Amino acid sequence: MIALAVSGALLSSMTPAVAQPQNPDDAAIAQAEENVSAGDGEVARLAGSLSSTDAEINRVELEMGALREEVNKSLVDLHDAQAIAEQARQDALAAKKDLDDSQAQIEAAQERLDEISRAAYRQNGTSKGLSGISGNGNSEDALDRQTYLRTSAEKQQAAVEELDRLRTENANKESVLRQARIVAEQREAEAVEKQVQTEAAIAANSEQLNVLTNNRSTLVAQRDGAERNLAIARAQADNLQGQRAEYEEFQQAEQARIQAEAEAQAAAEEKRRADEAAAQAAAEAQEAAQQAQAAEEAQAAQAAETAQAQAAQAAETQAAQAAQAQAEANDRAAAQQRAAEAQAAAEQAQREADAQAANDAQAQALREQALTAASIAAAALIAASQSSHATTQNPYPTDEDADPTDIADIQGPTQPGTGESGDSQSNSSDNDSTGNDSTGSDSSDSDSSGNDSSEVISGDRSAQIETVIARAMSQLGVQYAWGGGNANGPTLGIRDGGVADSYGDYNKVGFDCSGLTLYAFAGVGISLPHYTGYQYQHGTKVSPSEMQRGDLIFYGPGASQHVAIYLGDGQMIEAPNSGSVVKISPVRWSGMTESVVRLI
């Protein structure tokens, strides 16, 4: 009874009383859950509105991209028109010189014909009198002179007529070339007007984009507020649910405590009974131990004899093991010697391999330096052959009689009325100069520049693709500047009267999308115009499902909105838009033009 009382006292001291927690009513919990549900609905509604606004912003930004590229097209067309006009001026100047030369030749030939005619006239006036006095011999001489003069006059007349024909042809040629220059100047004016119209459209779209952007900011603020309210409602609901759970746990704990006290009392009674049984068992065990001791003394004598025999056998076994250990030690020593010799041979081989690797590394470094130098040289040749993209000023003389000057390569496609292709000075139509082994009906005639840039590039197709991608990757993080970028690297951007101006693109040195691809491919001698739509007309068209590393990915109808370079593994490198930088992005399939372009 005393032990039972002590056990109960100890149990009571180990389970102190706990204050009963608050139990929220069901109505409060239901209201909190209703608030959470309403908050979820509001956040979902705002997220939907935000998604719609983002889609609209994306649409307008794509339109802005198309408009910016349209300005790029106008600039390319303007520079091409200026180059064509200058070529026409030089051709007309040469034709005028030919015409002047023809006129001088005609005048000289006419003077010669007049002289022959005067000589014939003088001969006819004296021939009869002379022939009557001097006889037949003199008559024959006079006849020969008349025949000579008549024949010379006929030849000279034919020469005059031929020169007159050439003069007429030269005059017609000069007239045609003058007309061609007029047409080129008209195209130049049209390109300027198109640029002005496109920039006006950019300004209008910029206003719409600003409105949408402001709406988006408002929606984002509302969504963030709704999410904060939702978080508060969820916290309140979680708090009430936690209180309910705590109350239920308290109830369960109380029931467990009562049950534990009952079980403790039962355990104390069981322990008392066990103690009594243990005392009885101890007495019985002592008697059994005395009996066992006598038996153990008898067994000890027998065990001593057995141990002596086992000791002798163990000595023999130990001697055998010692001999075996010595043999194994000898084997290990021999193995260590062989290992040392092998290690020395391996170290010598490694030294020889390191020396060879150093030579190979030096050779590889020299090859890479040569490739880099060749890439820079190719890009420099292309840059020298192209007009400055950011300016609308005519770089050519305005004086009709000015001396000929260098003319930039034509960047656009075939120019109407000129009969010349967009790369009329190009030297290849099948990409052989750039190591391109791809063929197809969609290949254009403009995969090479009108210079020798491709001749300084060597290496297989894979090496050239890696050169292109390395040049693009070297510009990661360079800021976006609309209109920026040429064959040599980033350049100052241009004004658009809208979003690009708001980001200060005209005052930034960077790339736009087509400027980045122009720069990347210039490193392997491929000259691209600074307009996505014209870049799309180069190379070989390939299905996007067959896209390979180094292919150009275009967006928008007719590739009018954007261009990027495919890297592989669903990634591309691009200069996306104002306010961004050159970066690697996942390939966007939405809005992609129906084909990608393979230039190498």
Residue pairs with C-beta under 8 A, 6 or more apart in sequence:
3 268
3 271
3 272
4 265
4 268
4 269
4 272
7 264
7 265
7 267
7 268
8 261
8 264
8 265
8 268
11 260
11 261
11 264
15 257
15 260
15 261
18 250
18 253
20 247
20 250
21 243
21 246
21 247
21 250
22 243
22 247
23 243
23 244
23 247
24 240
24 243
24 244
28 240
29 237
29 240
29 241
29 244
32 233
32 236
32 237
32 240
33 237
35 233
35 236
35 237
36 230
36 233
36 234
36 237
38 233
39 226
39 229
39 230
39 233
39 234
40 230
42 226
42 229
42 230
43 223
43 226
43 227
43 230
46 219
46 222
46 223
46 226
47 223
49 219
50 216
50 219
50 220
50 223
53 212
53 215
53 216
53 219
54 216
56 212
57 209
57 212
57 213
57 216
60 205
60 208
60 209
60 212
61 209
61 577
62 555
62 556
62 561
62 562
62 591
63 205
64 202
64 205
64 206
64 209
64 498
64 499
64 577
65 513
65 555
65 556
65 561
65 562
65 577
66 556
66 560
66 561
67 198
67 201
67 202
67 205
67 496
68 202
68 482
68 483
68 496
68 500
68 512
69 513
69 514
69 531
69 532
69 533
69 556
69 560
69 561
69 562
70 194
70 198
70 560
71 195
71 198
71 199
71 202
71 483
71 494
71 496
72 389
72 483
72 512
72 514
72 530
72 531
72 532
73 531
73 533
73 534
74 191
74 192
74 194
74 195
74 198
75 191
75 195
75 389
75 390
75 392
75 483
75 530
75 531
76 389
76 411
76 412
76 529
76 530
76 531
76 534
77 187
77 191
77 194
77 412
78 188
78 191
78 192
78 195
78 392
79 386
79 387
79 389
79 408
79 411
80 410
80 411
80 412
80 415
80 422
81 184
81 185
81 187
81 188
81 191
82 184
82 188
82 387
82 394
82 395
82 396
83 387
83 396
83 407
83 408
83 409
83 410
84 180
84 184
84 187
84 410
84 415
84 418
84 420
85 181
85 184
85 185
85 188
85 396
86 396
86 397
86 405
86 407
87 407
88 177
88 178
88 180
88 181
88 184
89 181
89 396
89 397
89 400
90 404
90 407
91 177
91 180
92 174
92 177
92 178
92 181
93 400
93 401
93 404
95 170
95 173
95 174
95 177
96 174
98 170
98 173
98 174
99 167
99 170
99 171
99 174
102 163
102 166
102 167
102 170
103 167
105 163
106 160
106 163
106 164
106 167
109 156
109 159
109 160
109 163
110 160
112 156
113 153
113 156
113 157
113 160
116 149
116 152
116 153
116 156
117 153
119 149
120 146
120 149
120 150
120 153
123 142
123 145
123 146
123 149
124 146
127 142
127 146
130 138
130 142
131 138
131 139
131 142
180 417
180 418
183 417
184 418
187 415
188 394
192 392
195 392
199 495
199 496
199 497
200 497
202 496
202 497
202 498
202 499
203 496
203 497
203 498
205 498
206 496
206 497
206 498
206 499
206 502
207 498
209 498
209 499
371 458
371 459
371 463
371 467
374 456
374 457
374 458
375 457
375 467
375 471
375 523
375 524
376 523
377 453
377 456
378 453
378 454
378 456
378 457
378 522
378 523
378 524
378 525
379 453
379 487
379 488
379 519
379 522
379 523
380 487
380 488
381 449
381 451
381 452
381 453
381 456
381 525
382 449
382 451
382 453
382 487
382 522
382 525
382 527
383 486
383 487
383 488
383 522
384 451
385 408
385 409
385 449
385 450
385 451
385 453
385 527
386 408
386 409
386 411
386 486
386 487
386 527
386 530
387 395
387 408
387 411
388 395
388 486
389 483
389 486
389 491
389 494
389 515
389 530
390 483
390 484
390 491
390 492
390 493
390 494
395 408
396 405
396 407
397 403
397 405
409 423
409 425
409 426
409 449
409 450
409 451
409 527
410 420
410 421
410 422
410 423
410 424
410 425
410 450
411 422
411 423
411 527
411 529
411 530
411 531
411 534
412 422
412 529
412 531
412 534
413 421
413 422
413 444
413 446
413 534
413 537
414 420
414 421
414 422
415 422
421 445
421 446
422 445
422 446
422 529
422 534
422 537
423 445
423 446
423 448
423 449
423 450
423 527
424 450
425 450
426 445
426 446
426 447
426 448
426 449
426 450
427 433
427 448
427 450
428 434
428 447
428 448
428 454
429 443
429 444
429 445
429 447
430 436
430 439
430 443
430 447
431 437
431 438
431 443
431 447
431 448
431 539
431 599
431 600
433 448
433 454
433 455
433 525
434 447
434 448
434 454
434 457
434 464
434 524
434 525
434 526
434 599
434 600
435 457
435 459
435 460
435 461
435 464
435 524
435 600
436 447
436 461
436 539
436 599
436 600
437 461
438 539
438 540
438 598
438 600
439 540
440 540
440 541
442 540
442 541
442 595
443 539
443 540
444 537
444 538
444 539
446 537
446 538
447 526
447 538
447 539
447 599
448 454
448 525
448 526
448 527
449 525
449 526
449 527
450 527
451 527
453 522
453 525
453 527
454 524
454 525
454 526
455 525
456 525
457 464
457 524
457 525
459 467
461 600
464 524
464 600
465 549
465 550
465 600
467 523
467 524
468 520
468 521
468 523
468 524
468 550
468 565
468 600
469 520
469 549
469 550
469 565
469 567
469 573
471 519
471 520
471 522
471 523
472 516
472 517
472 519
472 520
472 565
472 573
472 582
473 573
475 489
475 490
475 511
475 516
475 519
475 582
476 573
476 581
476 582
476 583
476 584
477 581
477 582
477 583
478 490
478 510
478 511
478 575
478 581
478 582
479 508
479 509
479 510
479 580
479 581
479 582
480 503
480 505
480 508
480 510
480 511
480 512
480 575
480 576
480 577
480 578
480 579
480 580
480 581
480 582
481 490
481 491
481 492
481 493
481 505
481 506
481 508
481 509
481 510
481 511
481 512
482 493
482 494
482 496
482 500
482 505
482 512
482 578
483 493
483 494
483 505
483 512
483 515
483 530
484 490
484 491
484 492
484 493
484 494
484 505
484 508
484 509
484 510
484 511
484 512
484 515
485 491
485 510
485 511
485 512
485 514
485 515
485 516
485 518
485 519
485 530
485 575
486 515
486 518
486 519
486 530
487 518
487 519
487 522
487 527
488 519
488 522
489 519
490 509
490 510
490 511
490 515
490 519
491 509
491 515
492 506
492 507
492 508
492 509
493 500
493 505
493 506
493 507
493 508
493 509
493 510
493 512
494 500
494 505
494 506
495 501
495 505
495 506
496 505
499 578
500 506
500 578
502 578
503 578
503 579
505 578
510 575
510 581
510 582
511 519
511 575
511 582
512 575
513 532
513 562
513 563
513 564
513 574
513 575
513 576
514 528
514 529
514 530
514 531
514 532
514 535
514 563
515 530
515 575
516 565
516 573
516 574
516 575
516 582
517 528
517 535
517 552
517 563
517 564
517 565
518 528
518 529
518 530
518 535
520 565
521 527
521 528
521 599
522 528
524 600
526 538
526 599
526 600
528 534
528 535
528 538
529 535
532 554
532 556
532 559
532 560
532 561
532 562
532 563
533 558
533 559
533 560
535 552
535 554
535 559
535 563
535 597
536 552
536 554
536 558
536 559
536 563
536 593
536 597
538 597
538 599
539 552
539 597
539 598
539 599
540 597
540 598
540 599
541 595
541 596
541 597
542 548
542 551
542 595
542 596
542 597
542 598
543 595
543 596
544 553
544 589
544 592
544 594
544 595
544 596
547 553
547 566
547 596
548 566
548 568
548 598
549 566
549 567
549 568
550 565
550 566
550 598
550 599
550 600
551 565
551 566
551 596
551 597
551 598
552 563
552 564
552 565
552 566
552 596
552 597
552 598
552 599
553 563
553 564
553 565
553 566
553 572
553 587
553 592
553 593
553 596
554 561
554 562
554 563
554 592
554 593
554 595
554 596
554 597
555 561
555 562
555 563
555 588
555 591
555 592
555 593
556 562
556 591
556 593
557 593
558 593
559 593
561 591
562 574
562 576
563 574
564 572
564 573
564 574
564 585
564 587
565 572
565 573
565 574
566 572
566 587
566 596
567 573
567 584
570 586
570 587
571 584
571 585
571 586
571 587
572 584
572 585
572 586
572 587
573 582
573 583
573 584
573 585
574 582
574 583
574 585
575 581
575 582
576 583
576 585
